[in-house]
Amino acid sequence: MTENSAVQSETLNIVTWLTALLTRHSKFGILPDDVLSARLSTIALMDIVSAIEQAELPPGSSEAIQLYQRWLASQSAGSTNLHLAWFNLGVAYTEAQDRPSAIFAYQNALALRPDFYLAAINLGNVLEAVGQTDAALQTWARSLQPDETRVTLLNNRVRLLELSGRLEEAEQEARRSLLVNPEQPDLILHWVHIRQRMCAWPILSEEIPGLSTADMLRHAGPMATLALSDDVGVQSEACRDWIARKTSPIPLTLSPQGGYRHDRIRLGYLSSDFCSHAMSYLIVELFERHDRDRFEVFGYCSSPDDGSDIRMRVVQSFDHYRQIRDISDEQAAQLIRRDEIDILIDLNGLTAGFRPQILRSKPAPVQATYLGFVGPVPLPELDYMLCDATVVPPDRAAAYEPIPLYVSECYQSNDTNRRVGKAISRADVGLPEQAFIFCCFSRHYKITREMFSAWTEILRAASNSVLWLAHDNAWSEANLRTVLARAGIANERLIFANRTDPDSYISRLRLPDLFLDTFPYNAGTVASDALRMGLPLLTLCGEAFASRMASSLLSAIGQPEGITTSHEEYVAKAIRLATEVGTYGTFRAKFSHGAWARSVGNIGRFTADFESTITSLIK
């Protein structure tokens, strides 16, 4: 036997002995403790790792944990690879859901090797999981490494800072990471959207060497792009880029090509927003009104259970409610296939919570996207995008993927049972009694530099007016006030509405005089809420779905006077309405409550149109 063969044989024997110890004697009772410790003290860490692998133990098994513990106890202070053993033990504890012990193990690994950045990443993740946000951020900050490793730590800090609402710090850390490596599409997406949320204009700026504004726009992500560009082609490219990076095709589809033959059409709705979310407030009555003689309705839910009344209504509206939050995409797709769903309607689109891999399995023979995302969703397995002829005119339909399918005069479902809170006065919410109140309750990421410039023009010309916006975050509010001050407009003419409950939010829409819409991403649910309460709305209509939502609503209620097609027309009309009492009175009279109820709010007619359209999809 050669010397090399002898070494291999000895190693094999050690690993075999350890494997037997793991699989047959989980409590290590085969040898007295002192004998076992003496033997383990002579064994290399890699032999321990090999034995655990050969034993095919489940992640986080008590046997593996105990073996690492005993090996560490047998080693002297100067032994090599102690930091790796503590790291492996931390991984095992994490898998076993023993987070306090995992924290202890990772901390020991870092005490032995302060530059061991993998341990820092894992320690920060566990600290985050137990709610120690600041400790996680400090761990990652202390562990910043040379360029090739520091990006991961920076990006973890960006993610957690953003989740914690610390937007300015998140934006700064994202910039630092991009300065190290500008070719990070996922980070570009977050950086752009954080800047949008902060109203940190210009959103797209060439301050990162190697990162052009074109690159930023391409990687900005679906939601951010809707508020950056009114070009359907630009939106499609950003969406296609996201889908290519986040999903993968599946060779075999689950549903049969010929579909099914059921007495009732099995209609499935897929969403992560069956909770207190704008989408649920719009669609719940459609679920409730579906004709059960013709449809059997399934809900596939990955939403958090927020205990809200609207969630309870949504869940109770389904004939079959399926909770898929805690199962894999593959398992969810298989569940939909077993239910033999005829038509699956995704209500997320390219928004937070979207689970595209479920759709990529094609678990239903017909798949459509609706309501959640108001732009192209170029996922090959989607057959249709449910919309109307205003948001996607027939002559522009070819620009969209999937195929636009018109469900009714107005694409938007609405709930006629929405509760309205008690009546409140302007004084109750800090508004001046005699001023003309412009308002916009959209999220601040929809407010562009160009749109806010239009609003400052309007305020300057309509001297007895104020602008009432929704409270969003401290940075956007400070930036908007700064821009207003530079335009020479007094600080008190910009008022931010405090957050409130859904019923009170609806009630206070009685108070303003005119809703100023955003562009290129219009208000959707909020615009409908305003019209429901008889609040006049002024919109700027563009080319893409997102910039035509309010135009669809206004057209449906028969008030095209609220639609403008240029910046100049938008500004001029707002000024005229705020300064000419007679003109405003005539305009407002057309937005009575009856206008909404007869059109957009006619959920009976909408349900009939919707059902007629989707029934036509069953061959």
Secondary structure as a PSIPRED ss2 file (coil, helix, strand):
# PSIPRED VFORMAT (PSIPRED V4.0)

   1 M C   1.000  0.000  0.000
   2 T C   1.000  0.000  0.000
   3 E H   0.000  1.000  0.000
   4 N H   0.000  1.000  0.000
   5 S H   0.000  1.000  0.000
   6 A H   0.000  1.000  0.000
   7 V H   0.000  1.000  0.000
   8 Q H   0.000  1.000  0.000
   9 S H   0.000  1.000  0.000
  10 E H   0.000  1.000  0.000
  11 T H   0.000  1.000  0.000
  12 L H   0.000  1.000  0.000
  13 N H   0.000  1.000  0.000
  14 I H   0.000  1.000  0.000
  15 V H   0.000  1.000  0.000
  16 T H   0.000  1.000  0.000
  17 W H   0.000  1.000  0.000
  18 L H   0.000  1.000  0.000
  19 T H   0.000  1.000  0.000
  20 A H   0.000  1.000  0.000
  21 L H   0.000  1.000  0.000
  22 L H   0.000  1.000  0.000
  23 T H   0.000  1.000  0.000
  24 R H   0.000  1.000  0.000
  25 H C   1.000  0.000  0.000
  26 S C   1.000  0.000  0.000
  27 K C   1.000  0.000  0.000
  28 F C   1.000  0.000  0.000
  29 G C   1.000  0.000  0.000
  30 I C   1.000  0.000  0.000
  31 L C   1.000  0.000  0.000
  32 P C   1.000  0.000  0.000
  33 D H   0.000  1.000  0.000
  34 D H   0.000  1.000  0.000
  35 V H   0.000  1.000  0.000
  36 L H   0.000  1.000  0.000
  37 S H   0.000  1.000  0.000
  38 A H   0.000  1.000  0.000
  39 R H   0.000  1.000  0.000
  40 L H   0.000  1.000  0.000
  41 S C   1.000  0.000  0.000
  42 T C   1.000  0.000  0.000
  43 I C   1.000  0.000  0.000
  44 A C   1.000  0.000  0.000
  45 L H   0.000  1.000  0.000
  46 M H   0.000  1.000  0.000
  47 D H   0.000  1.000  0.000
  48 I H   0.000  1.000  0.000
  49 V H   0.000  1.000  0.000
  50 S H   0.000  1.000  0.000
  51 A H   0.000  1.000  0.000
  52 I H   0.000  1.000  0.000
  53 E H   0.000  1.000  0.000
  54 Q H   0.000  1.000  0.000
  55 A C   1.000  0.000  0.000
  56 E C   1.000  0.000  0.000
  57 L C   1.000  0.000  0.000
  58 P C   1.000  0.000  0.000
  59 P C   1.000  0.000  0.000
  60 G C   1.000  0.000  0.000
  61 S C   1.000  0.000  0.000
  62 S H   0.000  1.000  0.000
  63 E H   0.000  1.000  0.000
  64 A H   0.000  1.000  0.000
  65 I H   0.000  1.000  0.000
  66 Q H   0.000  1.000  0.000
  67 L H   0.000  1.000  0.000
  68 Y H   0.000  1.000  0.000
  69 Q H   0.000  1.000  0.000
  70 R H   0.000  1.000  0.000
  71 W H   0.000  1.000  0.000
  72 L H   0.000  1.000  0.000
  73 A H   0.000  1.000  0.000
  74 S H   0.000  1.000  0.000
  75 Q C   1.000  0.000  0.000
  76 S C   1.000  0.000  0.000
  77 A C   1.000  0.000  0.000
  78 G C   1.000  0.000  0.000
  79 S C   1.000  0.000  0.000
  80 T C   1.000  0.000  0.000
  81 N C   1.000  0.000  0.000
  82 L H   0.000  1.000  0.000
  83 H H   0.000  1.000  0.000
  84 L H   0.000  1.000  0.000
  85 A H   0.000  1.000  0.000
  86 W H   0.000  1.000  0.000
  87 F H   0.000  1.000  0.000
  88 N H   0.000  1.000  0.000
  89 L H   0.000  1.000  0.000
  90 G H   0.000  1.000  0.000
  91 V H   0.000  1.000  0.000
  92 A H   0.000  1.000  0.000
  93 Y H   0.000  1.000  0.000
  94 T H   0.000  1.000  0.000
  95 E H   0.000  1.000  0.000
  96 A C   1.000  0.000  0.000
  97 Q C   1.000  0.000  0.000
  98 D C   1.000  0.000  0.000
  99 R H   0.000  1.000  0.000
 100 P H   0.000  1.000  0.000
 101 S H   0.000  1.000  0.000
 102 A H   0.000  1.000  0.000
 103 I H   0.000  1.000  0.000
 104 F H   0.000  1.000  0.000
 105 A H   0.000  1.000  0.000
 106 Y H   0.000  1.000  0.000
 107 Q H   0.000  1.000  0.000
 108 N H   0.000  1.000  0.000
 109 A H   0.000  1.000  0.000
 110 L H   0.000  1.000  0.000
 111 A H   0.000  1.000  0.000
 112 L H   0.000  1.000  0.000
 113 R C   1.000  0.000  0.000
 114 P C   1.000  0.000  0.000
 115 D C   1.000  0.000  0.000
 116 F C   1.000  0.000  0.000
 117 Y H   0.000  1.000  0.000
 118 L H   0.000  1.000  0.000
 119 A H   0.000  1.000  0.000
 120 A H   0.000  1.000  0.000
 121 I H   0.000  1.000  0.000
 122 N H   0.000  1.000  0.000
 123 L H   0.000  1.000  0.000
 124 G H   0.000  1.000  0.000
 125 N H   0.000  1.000  0.000
 126 V H   0.000  1.000  0.000
 127 L H   0.000  1.000  0.000
 128 E H   0.000  1.000  0.000
 129 A H   0.000  1.000  0.000
 130 V C   1.000  0.000  0.000
 131 G C   1.000  0.000  0.000
 132 Q C   1.000  0.000  0.000
 133 T H   0.000  1.000  0.000
 134 D H   0.000  1.000  0.000
 135 A H   0.000  1.000  0.000
 136 A H   0.000  1.000  0.000
 137 L H   0.000  1.000  0.000
 138 Q H   0.000  1.000  0.000
 139 T H   0.000  1.000  0.000
 140 W H   0.000  1.000  0.000
 141 A H   0.000  1.000  0.000
 142 R H   0.000  1.000  0.000
 143 S C   1.000  0.000  0.000
 144 L C   1.000  0.000  0.000
 145 Q C   1.000  0.000  0.000
 146 P C   1.000  0.000  0.000
 147 D H   0.000  1.000  0.000
 148 E H   0.000  1.000  0.000
 149 T H   0.000  1.000  0.000
 150 R H   0.000  1.000  0.000
 151 V H   0.000  1.000  0.000
 152 T H   0.000  1.000  0.000
 153 L H   0.000  1.000  0.000
 154 L H   0.000  1.000  0.000
 155 N H   0.000  1.000  0.000
 156 N H   0.000  1.000  0.000
 157 R H   0.000  1.000  0.000
 158 V H   0.000  1.000  0.000
 159 R H   0.000  1.000  0.000
 160 L H   0.000  1.000  0.000
 161 L H   0.000  1.000  0.000
 162 E H   0.000  1.000  0.000
 163 L H   0.000  1.000  0.000
 164 S C   1.000  0.000  0.000
 165 G C   1.000  0.000  0.000
 166 R C   1.000  0.000  0.000
 167 L H   0.000  1.000  0.000
 168 E H   0.000  1.000  0.000
 169 E H   0.000  1.000  0.000
 170 A H   0.000  1.000  0.000
 171 E H   0.000  1.000  0.000
 172 Q H   0.000  1.000  0.000
 173 E H   0.000  1.000  0.000
 174 A H   0.000  1.000  0.000
 175 R H   0.000  1.000  0.000
 176 R H   0.000  1.000  0.000
 177 S H   0.000  1.000  0.000
 178 L H   0.000  1.000  0.000
 179 L H   0.000  1.000  0.000
 180 V H   0.000  1.000  0.000
 181 N C   1.000  0.000  0.000
 182 P C   1.000  0.000  0.000
 183 E C   1.000  0.000  0.000
 184 Q C   1.000  0.000  0.000
 185 P H   0.000  1.000  0.000
 186 D H   0.000  1.000  0.000
 187 L H   0.000  1.000  0.000
 188 I H   0.000  1.000  0.000
 189 L H   0.000  1.000  0.000
 190 H H   0.000  1.000  0.000
 191 W H   0.000  1.000  0.000
 192 V H   0.000  1.000  0.000
 193 H H   0.000  1.000  0.000
 194 I H   0.000  1.000  0.000
 195 R H   0.000  1.000  0.000
 196 Q H   0.000  1.000  0.000
 197 R H   0.000  1.000  0.000
 198 M H   0.000  1.000  0.000
 199 C C   1.000  0.000  0.000
 200 A C   1.000  0.000  0.000
 201 W C   1.000  0.000  0.000
 202 P C   1.000  0.000  0.000
 203 I C   1.000  0.000  0.000
 204 L C   1.000  0.000  0.000
 205 S C   1.000  0.000  0.000
 206 E C   1.000  0.000  0.000
 207 E C   1.000  0.000  0.000
 208 I C   1.000  0.000  0.000
 209 P C   1.000  0.000  0.000
 210 G C   1.000  0.000  0.000
 211 L C   1.000  0.000  0.000
 212 S C   1.000  0.000  0.000
 213 T H   0.000  1.000  0.000
 214 A H   0.000  1.000  0.000
 215 D H   0.000  1.000  0.000
 216 M H   0.000  1.000  0.000
 217 L H   0.000  1.000  0.000
 218 R H   0.000  1.000  0.000
 219 H C   1.000  0.000  0.000
 220 A C   1.000  0.000  0.000
 221 G C   1.000  0.000  0.000
 222 P H   0.000  1.000  0.000
 223 M H   0.000  1.000  0.000
 224 A H   0.000  1.000  0.000
 225 T H   0.000  1.000  0.000
 226 L H   0.000  1.000  0.000
 227 A C   1.000  0.000  0.000
 228 L C   1.000  0.000  0.000
 229 S C   1.000  0.000  0.000
 230 D C   1.000  0.000  0.000
 231 D C   1.000  0.000  0.000
 232 V H   0.000  1.000  0.000
 233 G H   0.000  1.000  0.000
 234 V H   0.000  1.000  0.000
 235 Q H   0.000  1.000  0.000
 236 S H   0.000  1.000  0.000
 237 E H   0.000  1.000  0.000
 238 A H   0.000  1.000  0.000
 239 C H   0.000  1.000  0.000
 240 R H   0.000  1.000  0.000
 241 D H   0.000  1.000  0.000
 242 W H   0.000  1.000  0.000
 243 I H   0.000  1.000  0.000
 244 A H   0.000  1.000  0.000
 245 R H   0.000  1.000  0.000
 246 K H   0.000  1.000  0.000
 247 T C   1.000  0.000  0.000
 248 S C   1.000  0.000  0.000
 249 P C   1.000  0.000  0.000
 250 I C   1.000  0.000  0.000
 251 P C   1.000  0.000  0.000
 252 L C   1.000  0.000  0.000
 253 T C   1.000  0.000  0.000
 254 L C   1.000  0.000  0.000
 255 S C   1.000  0.000  0.000
 256 P C   1.000  0.000  0.000
 257 Q C   1.000  0.000  0.000
 258 G C   1.000  0.000  0.000
 259 G C   1.000  0.000  0.000
 260 Y C   1.000  0.000  0.000
 261 R C   1.000  0.000  0.000
 262 H C   1.000  0.000  0.000
 263 D C   1.000  0.000  0.000
 264 R C   1.000  0.000  0.000
 265 I E   0.000  0.000  1.000
 266 R E   0.000  0.000  1.000
 267 L E   0.000  0.000  1.000
 268 G E   0.000  0.000  1.000
 269 Y E   0.000  0.000  1.000
 270 L E   0.000  0.000  1.000
 271 S E   0.000  0.000  1.000
 272 S C   1.000  0.000  0.000
 273 D C   1.000  0.000  0.000
 274 F C   1.000  0.000  0.000
 275 C C   1.000  0.000  0.000
 276 S C   1.000  0.000  0.000
 277 H C   1.000  0.000  0.000
 278 A H   0.000  1.000  0.000
 279 M H   0.000  1.000  0.000
 280 S H   0.000  1.000  0.000
 281 Y H   0.000  1.000  0.000
 282 L H   0.000  1.000  0.000
 283 I H   0.000  1.000  0.000
 284 V H   0.000  1.000  0.000
 285 E H   0.000  1.000  0.000
 286 L H   0.000  1.000  0.000
 287 F H   0.000  1.000  0.000
 288 E H   0.000  1.000  0.000
 289 R H   0.000  1.000  0.000
 290 H C   1.000  0.000  0.000
 291 D C   1.000  0.000  0.000
 292 R C   1.000  0.000  0.000
 293 D C   1.000  0.000  0.000
 294 R C   1.000  0.000  0.000
 295 F E   0.000  0.000  1.000
 296 E E   0.000  0.000  1.000
 297 V E   0.000  0.000  1.000
 298 F E   0.000  0.000  1.000
 299 G E   0.000  0.000  1.000
 300 Y E   0.000  0.000  1.000
 301 C E   0.000  0.000  1.000
 302 S C   1.000  0.000  0.000
 303 S C   1.000  0.000  0.000
 304 P C   1.000  0.000  0.000
 305 D C   1.000  0.000  0.000
 306 D C   1.000  0.000  0.000
 307 G C   1.000  0.000  0.000
 308 S C   1.000  0.000  0.000
 309 D H   0.000  1.000  0.000
 310 I H   0.000  1.000  0.000
 311 R H   0.000  1.000  0.000
 312 M H   0.000  1.000  0.000
 313 R H   0.000  1.000  0.000
 314 V H   0.000  1.000  0.000
 315 V H   0.000  1.000  0.000
 316 Q H   0.000  1.000  0.000
 317 S H   0.000  1.000  0.000
 318 F C   1.000  0.000  0.000
 319 D C   1.000  0.000  0.000
 320 H E   0.000  0.000  1.000
 321 Y E   0.000  0.000  1.000
 322 R E   0.000  0.000  1.000
 323 Q E   0.000  0.000  1.000
 324 I C   1.000  0.000  0.000
 325 R C   1.000  0.000  0.000
 326 D C   1.000  0.000  0.000
 327 I C   1.000  0.000  0.000
 328 S C   1.000  0.000  0.000
 329 D H   0.000  1.000  0.000
 330 E H   0.000  1.000  0.000
 331 Q H   0.000  1.000  0.000
 332 A H   0.000  1.000  0.000
 333 A H   0.000  1.000  0.000
 334 Q H   0.000  1.000  0.000
 335 L H   0.000  1.000  0.000
 336 I H   0.000  1.000  0.000
 337 R H   0.000  1.000  0.000
 338 R H   0.000  1.000  0.000
 339 D C   1.000  0.000  0.000
 340 E C   1.000  0.000  0.000
 341 I C   1.000  0.000  0.000
 342 D C   1.000  0.000  0.000
 343 I E   0.000  0.000  1.000
 344 L E   0.000  0.000  1.000
 345 I E   0.000  0.000  1.000
 346 D E   0.000  0.000  1.000
 347 L C   1.000  0.000  0.000
 348 N C   1.000  0.000  0.000
 349 G C   1.000  0.000  0.000
 350 L C   1.000  0.000  0.000
 351 T C   1.000  0.000  0.000
 352 A C   1.000  0.000  0.000
 353 G C   1.000  0.000  0.000
 354 F C   1.000  0.000  0.000
 355 R C   1.000  0.000  0.000
 356 P H   0.000  1.000  0.000
 357 Q H   0.000  1.000  0.000
 358 I H   0.000  1.000  0.000
 359 L H   0.000  1.000  0.000
 360 R H   0.000  1.000  0.000
 361 S C   1.000  0.000  0.000
 362 K C   1.000  0.000  0.000
 363 P C   1.000  0.000  0.000
 364 A C   1.000  0.000  0.000
 365 P C   1.000  0.000  0.000
 366 V E   0.000  0.000  1.000
 367 Q E   0.000  0.000  1.000
 368 A E   0.000  0.000  1.000
 369 T E   0.000  0.000  1.000
 370 Y C   1.000  0.000  0.000
 371 L C   1.000  0.000  0.000
 372 G C   1.000  0.000  0.000
 373 F C   1.000  0.000  0.000
 374 V C   1.000  0.000  0.000
 375 G C   1.000  0.000  0.000
 376 P C   1.000  0.000  0.000
 377 V C   1.000  0.000  0.000
 378 P C   1.000  0.000  0.000
 379 L C   1.000  0.000  0.000
 380 P C   1.000  0.000  0.000
 381 E C   1.000  0.000  0.000
 382 L C   1.000  0.000  0.000
 383 D C   1.000  0.000  0.000
 384 Y E   0.000  0.000  1.000
 385 M E   0.000  0.000  1.000
 386 L E   0.000  0.000  1.000
 387 C E   0.000  0.000  1.000
 388 D C   1.000  0.000  0.000
 389 A C   1.000  0.000  0.000
 390 T C   1.000  0.000  0.000
 391 V C   1.000  0.000  0.000
 392 V C   1.000  0.000  0.000
 393 P C   1.000  0.000  0.000
 394 P H   0.000  1.000  0.000
 395 D H   0.000  1.000  0.000
 396 R H   0.000  1.000  0.000
 397 A H   0.000  1.000  0.000
 398 A H   0.000  1.000  0.000
 399 A H   0.000  1.000  0.000
 400 Y C   1.000  0.000  0.000
 401 E C   1.000  0.000  0.000
 402 P C   1.000  0.000  0.000
 403 I E   0.000  0.000  1.000
 404 P E   0.000  0.000  1.000
 405 L E   0.000  0.000  1.000
 406 Y E   0.000  0.000  1.000
 407 V C   1.000  0.000  0.000
 408 S C   1.000  0.000  0.000
 409 E C   1.000  0.000  0.000
 410 C C   1.000  0.000  0.000
 411 Y C   1.000  0.000  0.000
 412 Q C   1.000  0.000  0.000
 413 S C   1.000  0.000  0.000
 414 N C   1.000  0.000  0.000
 415 D C   1.000  0.000  0.000
 416 T C   1.000  0.000  0.000
 417 N C   1.000  0.000  0.000
 418 R C   1.000  0.000  0.000
 419 R C   1.000  0.000  0.000
 420 V C   1.000  0.000  0.000
 421 G C   1.000  0.000  0.000
 422 K C   1.000  0.000  0.000
 423 A C   1.000  0.000  0.000
 424 I C   1.000  0.000  0.000
 425 S C   1.000  0.000  0.000
 426 R C   1.000  0.000  0.000
 427 A H   0.000  1.000  0.000
 428 D H   0.000  1.000  0.000
 429 V H   0.000  1.000  0.000
 430 G C   1.000  0.000  0.000
 431 L C   1.000  0.000  0.000
 432 P C   1.000  0.000  0.000
 433 E C   1.000  0.000  0.000
 434 Q C   1.000  0.000  0.000
 435 A C   1.000  0.000  0.000
 436 F E   0.000  0.000  1.000
 437 I E   0.000  0.000  1.000
 438 F E   0.000  0.000  1.000
 439 C E   0.000  0.000  1.000
 440 C E   0.000  0.000  1.000
 441 F C   1.000  0.000  0.000
 442 S C   1.000  0.000  0.000
 443 R C   1.000  0.000  0.000
 444 H H   0.000  1.000  0.000
 445 Y H   0.000  1.000  0.000
 446 K H   0.000  1.000  0.000
 447 I C   1.000  0.000  0.000
 448 T C   1.000  0.000  0.000
 449 R H   0.000  1.000  0.000
 450 E H   0.000  1.000  0.000
 451 M H   0.000  1.000  0.000
 452 F H   0.000  1.000  0.000
 453 S H   0.000  1.000  0.000
 454 A H   0.000  1.000  0.000
 455 W H   0.000  1.000  0.000
 456 T H   0.000  1.000  0.000
 457 E H   0.000  1.000  0.000
 458 I H   0.000  1.000  0.000
 459 L H   0.000  1.000  0.000
 460 R H   0.000  1.000  0.000
 461 A H   0.000  1.000  0.000
 462 A C   1.000  0.000  0.000
 463 S C   1.000  0.000  0.000
 464 N C   1.000  0.000  0.000
 465 S E   0.000  0.000  1.000
 466 V E   0.000  0.000  1.000
 467 L E   0.000  0.000  1.000
 468 W E   0.000  0.000  1.000
 469 L E   0.000  0.000  1.000
 470 A E   0.000  0.000  1.000
 471 H C   1.000  0.000  0.000
 472 D C   1.000  0.000  0.000
 473 N C   1.000  0.000  0.000
 474 A H   0.000  1.000  0.000
 475 W H   0.000  1.000  0.000
 476 S H   0.000  1.000  0.000
 477 E H   0.000  1.000  0.000
 478 A H   0.000  1.000  0.000
 479 N H   0.000  1.000  0.000
 480 L H   0.000  1.000  0.000
 481 R H   0.000  1.000  0.000
 482 T H   0.000  1.000  0.000
 483 V H   0.000  1.000  0.000
 484 L H   0.000  1.000  0.000
 485 A H   0.000  1.000  0.000
 486 R H   0.000  1.000  0.000
 487 A C   1.000  0.000  0.000
 488 G C   1.000  0.000  0.000
 489 I C   1.000  0.000  0.000
 490 A C   1.000  0.000  0.000
 491 N H   0.000  1.000  0.000
 492 E H   0.000  1.000  0.000
 493 R H   0.000  1.000  0.000
 494 L E   0.000  0.000  1.000
 495 I E   0.000  0.000  1.000
 496 F E   0.000  0.000  1.000
 497 A E   0.000  0.000  1.000
 498 N C   1.000  0.000  0.000
 499 R C   1.000  0.000  0.000
 500 T C   1.000  0.000  0.000
 501 D C   1.000  0.000  0.000
 502 P H   0.000  1.000  0.000
 503 D H   0.000  1.000  0.000
 504 S H   0.000  1.000  0.000
 505 Y H   0.000  1.000  0.000
 506 I H   0.000  1.000  0.000
 507 S H   0.000  1.000  0.000
 508 R H   0.000  1.000  0.000
 509 L H   0.000  1.000  0.000
 510 R H   0.000  1.000  0.000
 511 L C   1.000  0.000  0.000
 512 P C   1.000  0.000  0.000
 513 D C   1.000  0.000  0.000
 514 L E   0.000  0.000  1.000
 515 F E   0.000  0.000  1.000
 516 L E   0.000  0.000  1.000
 517 D C   1.000  0.000  0.000
 518 T C   1.000  0.000  0.000
 519 F C   1.000  0.000  0.000
 520 P C   1.000  0.000  0.000
 521 Y C   1.000  0.000  0.000
 522 N C   1.000  0.000  0.000
 523 A C   1.000  0.000  0.000
 524 G C   1.000  0.000  0.000
 525 T H   0.000  1.000  0.000
 526 V H   0.000  1.000  0.000
 527 A H   0.000  1.000  0.000
 528 S H   0.000  1.000  0.000
 529 D H   0.000  1.000  0.000
 530 A H   0.000  1.000  0.000
 531 L H   0.000  1.000  0.000
 532 R H   0.000  1.000  0.000
 533 M C   1.000  0.000  0.000
 534 G C   1.000  0.000  0.000
 535 L C   1.000  0.000  0.000
 536 P C   1.000  0.000  0.000
 537 L E   0.000  0.000  1.000
 538 L E   0.000  0.000  1.000
 539 T E   0.000  0.000  1.000
 540 L E   0.000  0.000  1.000
 541 C C   1.000  0.000  0.000
 542 G C   1.000  0.000  0.000
 543 E C   1.000  0.000  0.000
 544 A C   1.000  0.000  0.000
 545 F H   0.000  1.000  0.000
 546 A H   0.000  1.000  0.000
 547 S H   0.000  1.000  0.000
 548 R C   1.000  0.000  0.000
 549 M H   0.000  1.000  0.000
 550 A H   0.000  1.000  0.000
 551 S H   0.000  1.000  0.000
 552 S H   0.000  1.000  0.000
 553 L H   0.000  1.000  0.000
 554 L H   0.000  1.000  0.000
 555 S H   0.000  1.000  0.000
 556 A H   0.000  1.000  0.000
 557 I C   1.000  0.000  0.000
 558 G C   1.000  0.000  0.000
 559 Q C   1.000  0.000  0.000
 560 P H   0.000  1.000  0.000
 561 E H   0.000  1.000  0.000
 562 G H   0.000  1.000  0.000
 563 I E   0.000  0.000  1.000
 564 T E   0.000  0.000  1.000
 565 T C   1.000  0.000  0.000
 566 S C   1.000  0.000  0.000
 567 H H   0.000  1.000  0.000
 568 E H   0.000  1.000  0.000
 569 E H   0.000  1.000  0.000
 570 Y H   0.000  1.000  0.000
 571 V H   0.000  1.000  0.000
 572 A H   0.000  1.000  0.000
 573 K H   0.000  1.000  0.000
 574 A H   0.000  1.000  0.000
 575 I H   0.000  1.000  0.000
 576 R H   0.000  1.000  0.000
 577 L H   0.000  1.000  0.000
 578 A H   0.000  1.000  0.000
 579 T H   0.000  1.000  0.000
 580 E C   1.000  0.000  0.000
 581 V H   0.000  1.000  0.000
 582 G H   0.000  1.000  0.000
 583 T H   0.000  1.000  0.000
 584 Y H   0.000  1.000  0.000
 585 G H   0.000  1.000  0.000
 586 T H   0.000  1.000  0.000
 587 F H   0.000  1.000  0.000
 588 R H   0.000  1.000  0.000
 589 A H   0.000  1.000  0.000
 590 K C   1.000  0.000  0.000
 591 F C   1.000  0.000  0.000
 592 S C   1.000  0.000  0.000
 593 H H   0.000  1.000  0.000
 594 G H   0.000  1.000  0.000
 595 A H   0.000  1.000  0.000
 596 W H   0.000  1.000  0.000
 597 A H   0.000  1.000  0.000
 598 R H   0.000  1.000  0.000
 599 S C   1.000  0.000  0.000
 600 V C   1.000  0.000  0.000
 601 G C   1.000  0.000  0.000
 602 N C   1.000  0.000  0.000
 603 I H   0.000  1.000  0.000
 604 G H   0.000  1.000  0.000
 605 R H   0.000  1.000  0.000
 606 F H   0.000  1.000  0.000
 607 T H   0.000  1.000  0.000
 608 A H   0.000  1.000  0.000
 609 D H   0.000  1.000  0.000
 610 F H   0.000  1.000  0.000
 611 E H   0.000  1.000  0.000
 612 S H   0.000  1.000  0.000
 613 T H   0.000  1.000  0.000
 614 I H   0.000  1.000  0.000
 615 T H   0.000  1.000  0.000
 616 S C   1.000  0.000  0.000
 617 L C   1.000  0.000  0.000
 618 I C   1.000  0.000  0.000
 619 K C   1.000  0.000  0.000
